[in-house]
Amino acid sequence: MKRILAIVTLGVTLVSCGSSPSRGVASVEGSCALQKHPSKNHYRILIHEKPHSQYWYTKGDAMKIKDSFVKKGMCE
C-alpha cells in the first residue's frame, strides 16, 4: 500500500511540475521610435525618448529591431 501511495505521489508531483503555466506578455506604457542621423542615412531606436544604444542602423535593420522590441513588450 505504501508503495502505491509513493508512486501516485511521485506521479502527481511530476505532472504538476511538468506542466507549463499560461503566461501573457506584460504590457508596457511607452513608445518606440526611430531617430534619423542628422547627416547620414542611419537610424537608431529610441525607447521612452532615450536612445536604446549608441549604435546606428540602416532603416530596415532599425525597423526589425523595433518590431522585436514591440513583440517582447519593451514598448508599444
FENFEN-V399850 format. One record per residue. N is the residue number from 1. NEAR is the number of other C-alpha atoms within 10 Angstrom. Layout:
{{N:NEAR} {N:NEAR}}
This chain:
{{1:5} {2:7} {3:8} {4:9} {5:10} {6:11} {7:11} {8:12} {9:11} {10:11} {11:11} {12:12} {13:11} {14:11} {15:10} {16:10} {17:9} {18:9} {19:8} {20:8} {21:8} {22:5} {23:6} {24:6} {25:9} {26:9} {27:12} {28:12} {29:10} {30:13} {31:13} {32:20} {33:20} {34:17} {35:17} {36:16} {37:12} {38:8} {39:6} {40:9} {41:11} {42:18} {43:21} {44:24} {45:24} {46:17} {47:19} {48:14} {49:13} {50:11} {51:16} {52:12} {53:10} {54:7} {55:10} {56:18} {57:16} {58:13} {59:16} {60:11} {61:14} {62:19} {63:17} {64:11} {65:15} {66:22} {67:15} {68:13} {69:16} {70:16} {71:12} {72:14} {73:15} {74:19} {75:20} {76:17}}
